[in-house]
Amino acid sequence: MLECRNVDAGYGKVQILHGLDFVVPTGGLSAILGSNGSGKSTAMKTVAGLVKPTSGEILLDGHRIDELGAHSMAAEGLSLVPQGKEVLAGLSVEENILVGAYHRRKDRHGVAEDLEMVYQEFPRLKTRRKAPAGLLSGGERQMLSLGRALMARPRMLLLDEPSAALAPKVVGEISDIIRKLRGRGLTMLLVEQNVSMALELADEIHILREGRFAYSRKNGPDVDIEELREFYLGKGRS
């Protein structure tokens, strides 16, 4: 479904990403791991259309999307769940969720159906639907971000550090939700610092170091955890 071909990207004259090549197949979940400053957030922003590649190509279902802006991604079937559990604090929980369906707001019946689907997936959001989003806990904000992304009826979710700053119990809840959504056929790209979460969920693991992949392989029982940790910490060979 998603393919990055030799992608370079950065900010102004500062190059952050160097020749990223990876594929996320339809129905798959690929994880990009890396420490702070490794370039993983830039990688996610580049796929999401927030940063334009300086070279290379990004394709979705065989056609290029790297020349499109972020505003066009929802129509292409991509939904970003941003880092930081960003919400519109002054709006209610329900108003925040409905923002995700803005591009299809004329489909009132479909939007109403999808809103009920989100409430079924996230019962806590339904009980707090009239509350200001700014009063939600960190875990509830993450659920809100996921629910808002689902309102766009995506074919692929871009998950930017969904476990960040969450308690272990809540991380487990978020992992269960991601697993359930994937079971419905959603394709996903996960950017994370949480190695355990990535190993639990992903089909393929990539480790970024200084904007380059230092490690890429399919996930499975034969993955050497110590080797992975060495690459993650910057000790493994690149």
ZILIN-V779552 format. One record per residue. N is the residue number from 1. RES is the residue in one small letter. PSI is psi in degrees with one decimal (* if undefined). OMEGA is omega in radians with two decimals (NA if undefined). NEAR is the number of other C-alpha atoms within 8 Angstrom. Layout:
n:N res:RES psi:PSI omega:OMEGA near:NEAR
n:N res:RES psi:PSI omega:OMEGA near:NEAR
This chain:
n:1 res:m psi:-60.2 omega:-3.14 near:10
n:2 res:l psi:135.3 omega:3.12 near:11
n:3 res:e psi:127.1 omega:3.00 near:11
n:4 res:c psi:127.8 omega:-3.09 near:13
n:5 res:r psi:105.9 omega:3.01 near:11
n:6 res:n psi:51.7 omega:-3.02 near:11
n:7 res:v psi:125.4 omega:2.94 near:16
n:8 res:d psi:143.5 omega:3.09 near:14
n:9 res:a psi:161.5 omega:3.11 near:15
n:10 res:g psi:-158.3 omega:-3.08 near:13
n:11 res:y psi:113.8 omega:-3.07 near:8
n:12 res:g psi:-126.5 omega:-3.13 near:5
n:13 res:k psi:0.1 omega:-3.11 near:5
n:14 res:v psi:111.7 omega:3.12 near:6
n:15 res:q psi:128.3 omega:-3.12 near:10
n:16 res:i psi:-45.5 omega:-3.10 near:12
n:17 res:l psi:140.0 omega:-3.08 near:15
n:18 res:h psi:101.2 omega:2.97 near:11
n:19 res:g psi:46.3 omega:-3.14 near:10
n:20 res:l psi:128.5 omega:3.09 near:12
n:21 res:d psi:118.8 omega:3.02 near:9
n:22 res:f psi:161.2 omega:-3.14 near:7
n:23 res:v psi:137.4 omega:2.97 near:8
n:24 res:v psi:106.8 omega:-3.09 near:13
n:25 res:p psi:160.8 omega:3.12 near:9
n:26 res:t psi:127.8 omega:-3.13 near:8
n:27 res:g psi:-1.4 omega:-3.10 near:9
n:28 res:g psi:169.4 omega:3.04 near:12
n:29 res:l psi:114.8 omega:3.10 near:15
n:30 res:s psi:142.9 omega:-3.11 near:13
n:31 res:a psi:136.3 omega:3.00 near:14
n:32 res:i psi:117.8 omega:-3.14 near:13
n:33 res:l psi:155.5 omega:3.07 near:16
n:34 res:g psi:154.5 omega:3.10 near:14
n:35 res:s psi:175.0 omega:3.07 near:10
n:36 res:n psi:133.7 omega:3.12 near:5
n:37 res:g psi:3.2 omega:-3.11 near:7
n:38 res:s psi:-20.3 omega:-3.13 near:10
n:39 res:g psi:4.0 omega:-3.04 near:14
n:40 res:k psi:-37.8 omega:3.11 near:13
n:41 res:s psi:-35.9 omega:3.07 near:8
n:42 res:t psi:-37.9 omega:3.09 near:12
n:43 res:a psi:-45.3 omega:3.13 near:9
n:44 res:m psi:-43.9 omega:-3.14 near:11
n:45 res:k psi:-32.8 omega:3.13 near:10
n:46 res:t psi:-44.4 omega:3.09 near:13
n:47 res:v psi:-37.1 omega:-3.09 near:10
n:48 res:a psi:-4.7 omega:3.12 near:12
n:49 res:g psi:7.0 omega:3.13 near:12
n:50 res:l psi:-23.1 omega:3.06 near:9
n:51 res:v psi:130.7 omega:-3.10 near:12
n:52 res:k psi:129.4 omega:3.09 near:9
n:53 res:p psi:145.1 omega:3.04 near:12
n:54 res:t psi:-19.9 omega:3.01 near:8
n:55 res:s psi:166.1 omega:-3.10 near:8
n:56 res:g psi:-176.7 omega:-3.08 near:11
n:57 res:e psi:147.5 omega:2.98 near:11
n:58 res:i psi:124.8 omega:-3.08 near:13
n:59 res:l psi:144.0 omega:3.02 near:13
n:60 res:l psi:119.4 omega:-3.08 near:10
n:61 res:d psi:37.0 omega:3.02 near:6
n:62 res:g psi:-5.4 omega:3.10 near:6
n:63 res:h psi:147.9 omega:-3.01 near:6
n:64 res:r psi:137.3 omega:3.07 near:9
n:65 res:i psi:-2.7 omega:-3.06 near:8
n:66 res:d psi:-13.3 omega:3.11 near:13
n:67 res:e psi:-1.6 omega:3.10 near:6
n:68 res:l psi:155.3 omega:3.06 near:8
n:69 res:g psi:168.8 omega:-3.14 near:9
n:70 res:a psi:-30.8 omega:-3.10 near:8
n:71 res:h psi:-18.5 omega:-3.11 near:5
n:72 res:s psi:-8.8 omega:-2.99 near:8
n:73 res:m psi:-36.7 omega:-3.14 near:13
n:74 res:a psi:-41.3 omega:3.12 near:11
n:75 res:a psi:-25.3 omega:3.10 near:7
n:76 res:e psi:-10.7 omega:3.12 near:6
n:77 res:g psi:9.8 omega:3.12 near:11
n:78 res:l psi:132.8 omega:3.06 near:13
n:79 res:s psi:128.5 omega:3.13 near:13
n:80 res:l psi:130.2 omega:2.96 near:10
n:81 res:v psi:100.9 omega:-2.92 near:13
n:82 res:p psi:158.0 omega:3.05 near:11
n:83 res:q psi:147.5 omega:3.07 near:10
n:84 res:g psi:3.1 omega:3.07 near:5
n:85 res:k psi:49.6 omega:-3.04 near:11
n:86 res:e psi:128.9 omega:3.07 near:8
n:87 res:v psi:161.1 omega:3.03 near:10
n:88 res:l psi:96.4 omega:-2.90 near:8
n:89 res:a psi:-32.6 omega:-3.08 near:9
n:90 res:g psi:-11.3 omega:3.12 near:7
n:91 res:l psi:160.4 omega:3.10 near:10
n:92 res:s psi:166.2 omega:3.09 near:12
n:93 res:v psi:-46.0 omega:-3.11 near:14
n:94 res:e psi:-39.9 omega:3.11 near:8
n:95 res:e psi:-38.6 omega:3.08 near:8
n:96 res:n psi:-44.9 omega:-3.14 near:14
n:97 res:i psi:-43.8 omega:-3.07 near:14
n:98 res:l psi:-21.9 omega:3.06 near:12
n:99 res:v psi:-33.0 omega:-3.13 near:8
n:100 res:g psi:-18.9 omega:-3.14 near:12
n:101 res:a psi:16.7 omega:-3.05 near:12
n:102 res:y psi:-40.4 omega:-3.07 near:7
n:103 res:h psi:-12.8 omega:3.11 near:8
n:104 res:r psi:31.7 omega:-3.03 near:8
n:105 res:r psi:-21.4 omega:3.14 near:8
n:106 res:k psi:-18.1 omega:3.11 near:4
n:107 res:d psi:71.8 omega:-3.01 near:7
n:108 res:r psi:-41.2 omega:-3.13 near:7
n:109 res:h psi:-46.0 omega:3.14 near:6
n:110 res:g psi:-38.7 omega:3.12 near:7
n:111 res:v psi:-41.7 omega:3.12 near:13
n:112 res:a psi:-40.6 omega:3.10 near:8
n:113 res:e psi:-43.3 omega:-3.11 near:8
n:114 res:d psi:-33.5 omega:3.08 near:9
n:115 res:l psi:-42.6 omega:3.09 near:11
n:116 res:e psi:-36.1 omega:3.08 near:8
n:117 res:m psi:-42.6 omega:3.11 near:8
n:118 res:v psi:-41.9 omega:3.14 near:11
n:119 res:y psi:-31.2 omega:3.06 near:11
n:120 res:q psi:-38.3 omega:3.14 near:7
n:121 res:e psi:-34.7 omega:-3.05 near:6
n:122 res:f psi:77.3 omega:-3.08 near:10
n:123 res:p psi:-30.8 omega:-3.14 near:8
n:124 res:r psi:-33.4 omega:3.12 near:8
n:125 res:l psi:-35.2 omega:-3.14 near:12
n:126 res:k psi:-41.3 omega:-3.12 near:8
n:127 res:t psi:-21.2 omega:-3.11 near:6
n:128 res:r psi:21.0 omega:-2.98 near:8
n:129 res:r psi:-27.2 omega:-3.13 near:9
n:130 res:k psi:-5.5 omega:-3.11 near:7
n:131 res:a psi:149.4 omega:3.03 near:8
n:132 res:p psi:134.2 omega:-3.10 near:11
n:133 res:a psi:-26.3 omega:-3.14 near:14
n:134 res:g psi:-13.7 omega:-3.13 near:9
n:135 res:l psi:-2.7 omega:-3.10 near:7
n:136 res:l psi:153.3 omega:3.01 near:9
n:137 res:s psi:170.9 omega:3.13 near:6
n:138 res:g psi:-44.3 omega:3.12 near:9
n:139 res:g psi:-40.7 omega:3.12 near:9
n:140 res:e psi:-36.1 omega:3.09 near:10
n:141 res:r psi:-37.9 omega:3.11 near:13
n:142 res:q psi:-40.7 omega:3.07 near:10
n:143 res:m psi:-39.7 omega:3.10 near:11
n:144 res:l psi:-42.6 omega:3.11 near:13
n:145 res:s psi:-41.1 omega:3.10 near:14
n:146 res:l psi:-45.8 omega:3.14 near:9
n:147 res:g psi:-40.8 omega:3.12 near:11
n:148 res:r psi:-41.2 omega:3.12 near:14
n:149 res:a psi:-36.8 omega:-3.13 near:14
n:150 res:l psi:-23.7 omega:-3.14 near:11
n:151 res:m psi:-17.1 omega:3.11 near:15
n:152 res:a psi:-0.4 omega:-3.06 near:13
n:153 res:r psi:57.1 omega:-3.07 near:7
n:154 res:p psi:156.6 omega:2.93 near:13
n:155 res:r psi:-19.3 omega:-3.12 near:8
n:156 res:m psi:135.2 omega:3.06 near:11
n:157 res:l psi:137.1 omega:3.04 near:14
n:158 res:l psi:109.7 omega:-3.01 near:14
n:159 res:l psi:110.4 omega:-3.08 near:13
n:160 res:d psi:98.6 omega:3.10 near:13
n:161 res:e psi:60.6 omega:-3.11 near:11
n:162 res:p psi:-17.0 omega:-3.12 near:11
n:163 res:s psi:-3.2 omega:-3.01 near:9
n:164 res:a psi:129.7 omega:3.03 near:8
n:165 res:a psi:25.3 omega:3.11 near:5
n:166 res:l psi:149.8 omega:3.07 near:9
n:167 res:a psi:151.3 omega:-3.11 near:6
n:168 res:p psi:-40.7 omega:-3.14 near:6
n:169 res:k psi:-41.5 omega:-3.13 near:6
n:170 res:v psi:-36.8 omega:3.06 near:9
n:171 res:v psi:-41.3 omega:3.09 near:10
n:172 res:g psi:-39.7 omega:3.11 near:8
n:173 res:e psi:-43.2 omega:3.13 near:8
n:174 res:i psi:-40.2 omega:3.09 near:11
n:175 res:s psi:-42.4 omega:3.13 near:10
n:176 res:d psi:-39.4 omega:3.12 near:8
n:177 res:i psi:-44.2 omega:3.13 near:8
n:178 res:i psi:-43.2 omega:3.13 near:8
n:179 res:r psi:-41.3 omega:3.14 near:9
n:180 res:k psi:-43.6 omega:3.12 near:8
n:181 res:l psi:-38.2 omega:3.11 near:9
n:182 res:r psi:-35.5 omega:3.09 near:13
n:183 res:g psi:-19.6 omega:3.09 near:7
n:184 res:r psi:2.1 omega:3.05 near:6
n:185 res:g psi:2.3 omega:3.12 near:7
n:186 res:l psi:134.6 omega:3.01 near:14
n:187 res:t psi:144.7 omega:-3.06 near:14
n:188 res:m psi:143.6 omega:2.93 near:14
n:189 res:l psi:121.8 omega:-3.06 near:13
n:190 res:l psi:124.4 omega:3.00 near:13
n:191 res:v psi:127.5 omega:-2.98 near:13
n:192 res:e psi:158.0 omega:2.85 near:14
n:193 res:q psi:-16.8 omega:-3.08 near:9
n:194 res:n psi:99.6 omega:-3.08 near:8
n:195 res:v psi:-43.0 omega:-3.10 near:8
n:196 res:s psi:-42.9 omega:3.13 near:6
n:197 res:m psi:-44.1 omega:-3.14 near:8
n:198 res:a psi:-42.9 omega:3.14 near:13
n:199 res:l psi:-31.6 omega:-3.14 near:9
n:200 res:e psi:-32.8 omega:-2.95 near:6
n:201 res:l psi:-32.9 omega:-2.87 near:9
n:202 res:a psi:151.3 omega:2.98 near:12
n:203 res:d psi:-31.8 omega:-3.08 near:11
n:204 res:e psi:140.6 omega:-3.10 near:11
n:205 res:i psi:132.1 omega:3.02 near:16
n:206 res:h psi:136.0 omega:3.08 near:13
n:207 res:i psi:121.9 omega:3.12 near:13
n:208 res:l psi:137.0 omega:3.04 near:17
n:209 res:r psi:118.4 omega:-3.11 near:13
n:210 res:e psi:40.9 omega:3.04 near:9
n:211 res:g psi:6.9 omega:3.12 near:11
n:212 res:r psi:150.4 omega:3.05 near:10
n:213 res:f psi:117.9 omega:3.07 near:11
n:214 res:a psi:-14.7 omega:-3.06 near:12
n:215 res:y psi:130.1 omega:3.05 near:11
n:216 res:s psi:125.3 omega:3.06 near:9
n:217 res:r psi:161.9 omega:3.09 near:7
n:218 res:k psi:143.6 omega:3.13 near:7
n:219 res:n psi:150.1 omega:3.12 near:11
n:220 res:g psi:177.6 omega:-3.08 near:6
n:221 res:p psi:-17.5 omega:-3.13 near:4
n:222 res:d psi:3.2 omega:3.09 near:5
n:223 res:v psi:129.3 omega:3.14 near:7
n:224 res:d psi:106.7 omega:-3.06 near:6
n:225 res:i psi:-40.1 omega:-3.12 near:6
n:226 res:e psi:-39.6 omega:3.09 near:6
n:227 res:e psi:-42.6 omega:3.14 near:8
n:228 res:l psi:-42.9 omega:3.13 near:10
n:229 res:r psi:-37.5 omega:3.12 near:8
n:230 res:e psi:-42.9 omega:3.10 near:10
n:231 res:f psi:-40.7 omega:-3.12 near:14
n:232 res:y psi:-39.8 omega:-3.11 near:14
n:233 res:l psi:-3.0 omega:3.09 near:8
n:234 res:g psi:15.8 omega:-3.12 near:7
n:235 res:k psi:-20.4 omega:-3.12 near:7
n:236 res:g psi:161.5 omega:-3.12 near:10
n:237 res:r psi:145.9 omega:3.12 near:5
n:238 res:s psi:* omega:NA near:6
